[in-house]
Amino acid sequence: MEFATFATRAEAIERTEADHATTWIVADLLADADEDLETVVRFLLGRVFPAHETCTIDVGPALCREAIAKAAGPNVDTADVEDRLADRGEIGAVAASYDLGGQRGLAAFSTDGADATVAVADVDDTLREIAAVEGDGSEGTKLDTLFGLFNRLDPPEATILARLVLGEMRLGVGEGTIRDAIAEAFLATESESGSAGEAPDDVDGAASGDGEAEATEDGKVVVRESDDVLAATDADVAAVERALQVTNDYGRVATIARDRGRSGLAEQRLVVGRPVQAMLAQAGTAADALEEWDRAAVETKFDGARVQVHYAPPANGDPPTDENTPSNGDVGPKLYSRNMDDVTEPLPEVVELIEDRVDVPVILDGEVVAVDADGDPLPFQEVLRRFRRKHDVDRMREEVDLRFHAFDCLHHDGTDLLDTSLATRHDRLREAVPDLAATLTLADDVETIEAIERRALEAGHEGIMLKDPESPYTPGDRGRNWLKRKPDVETLDLVVTGGEWGEGRRASLFGTFEVSVRVDRDDDDGNGTTHTDPRLEPVGKVATGITDERLASLTDRFDPLVRSEEGTTVAFDPQVVFEVGYEEIQRSPTYGSGYALRFPRFVGVREDKDVGDADTLARLERFADAQ
Ligand SMILES: Nc1ncnc2c1ncn2[C@@H]1O[C@H](COP(=O)(O)OP(=O)(O)OP(=O)(O)O)[C@@H](O)[C@H]1O
């Protein structure tokens, strides 16, 4: 597929507002993608690599702006690109606003005069090439390669490339839309209920369906209520969802759905070495748990960082031959964070522990916690000193002692356990790692649960987890089968979107940080889906709780993220998530979110969270209502 075709269709998706119409156009695009299907799916999600691969193209906003400036010609410098960014607010629009290198010039044609169009596969290859560049001079090589690509693109293509490079596609296509579109494009014909979802007629490049299409002032195409509903059934969508949960690879699932249909999807298995999305929890009380289930499984809530362990010991057999066969030999131990980043290297003692204790293939879920000399838990911030460390791992190992607590088992000795009950999974967990398994107590009265909670708090833990003992493991889901209970007021995990330079002694440091919530299109789906296209709205400014030393390190960290500057106020590229405490949430016209935090206080940087994991406006509103 030509990249220009992809860009035009992406533009139409962006202009379309109704969810079902978006699903149609995406389904239509997937059906036309042929051999580029996997790439198209990833591009729509703003990714070059599937989520379970730890590769990144490692091009920051500054380098991307420099490449655009270079492609825009000798009269344009990075400062000019930054000005336009401050003006237009979005890198795609900025890239499209320049007459880049060859757009209308000679470079659009190869030397023999043939039209040198760029294919989706060319863009993918080039971005992978950029990802692979390492070592001295890598910045320069990445810049030249990216510039070379921008140089060959038309404005709509340049928009998409710039957004892709920075992982912000802004098409309003979340993971849920892709899931539905895969079902619509490739499974709907298999259902008895009807024919495949028909892509709607084209109206000005965007979907119309049978309903009346109407362009609004901002150019979005709204499709009014129509008889034309999606053809995919709930069962189709569930089949896709299931395969996504085990493979964690949208591109791959799309291809399997197209080529092998439902039976192919049903055959997908967990693979030791391929991380799975973490199951998440909602806040809840003992009374909530006992109201919802007959009995609650009660566990300590450890105050550390989530780690998923993948290991297949070498003695157990040969390495996997087919990547869809549960591996039975020689993988890892590999450790993954809650966001599926590879954290094996920073945590060597966990690797050694697993190698030492485990003798069959496993996928375990758990938490690493920093502990003091007596083995008592230390605050969460301590574990983060170890978690993403690339240098001085050995020295830090001496400084911060870690414990690994395993609380779930997703795969054990050739058997996938996602669909079995928590109680069964816990039995397998104890079989796999008897002395690393968290204690799980079944309770059917509030008093027992409260006693466990008191003991957990006295021992220095964060609180307790309450889990439905009958529930399956649902990757990526923040449902009500796991409830977390901790006494402290919930903190919020907010994206840092701006800042202000300090005054006097602190004039060379950022002194205040503007923090924002995510406002996603499908914000209120309530199912914990990670959305790739967040809009961010401020809720307050954090200035307290930060030491001078910390401010200095934060200033170094945020300096390269400055997107624009006006007086002492700066806007940052949204990349860092702060955990923020507060006394109260108030309604307020001051900020775009409609809320303001009273006495916001810096608790720490959530190194384990990306922008897509930050709290949403919907969650903030729930907290505000519950005050
Ligand atoms: N026994 C346990 N079972 C499950 N999760 C646990 C347990 N102990 C600690 N945790 C941690 O608690 C988290 C569950 O809370 P949640 O899903 O809300 O994540 P979060 O947003 O990081 O919340 P928080 O900031 O409260 O930890 C898990 O991701 C895990 O890291």
The ligand as an ORCA input file, in Angstrom:
! r2SCAN-3c Opt
* xyz 0 1
  N      -1.067     -8.935     45.841
  C      -1.159     -8.130     44.803
  N      -1.951     -8.471     43.745
  C      -2.079     -7.660     42.673
  N      -1.455     -6.476     42.552
  C      -0.665     -6.080     43.569
  C      -0.473     -6.885     44.720
  N       0.375     -6.235     45.541
  C       0.706     -5.087     44.938
  N       0.092     -4.964     43.747
  C       0.235     -3.806     42.841
  O      -0.958     -3.044     42.877
  C      -1.325     -2.656     41.580
  C      -2.825     -2.675     41.472
  O      -3.291     -1.397     41.580
  P      -3.637     -0.632     40.231
  O      -4.091     -1.592     39.230
  O      -4.572      0.451     40.537
  O      -2.239     -0.060     39.779
  P      -1.716      1.398     40.004
  O      -2.408      2.336     39.111
  O      -0.247      1.311     39.937
  O      -2.230      1.716     41.431
  P      -1.434      2.011     42.688
  O      -0.807      3.340     42.445
  O      -2.527      2.013     43.706
  O      -0.465      0.900     42.866
  C      -0.753     -3.724     40.690
  O      -0.443     -3.192     39.420
  C       0.474     -4.190     41.399
  O       1.593     -3.480     40.923
*
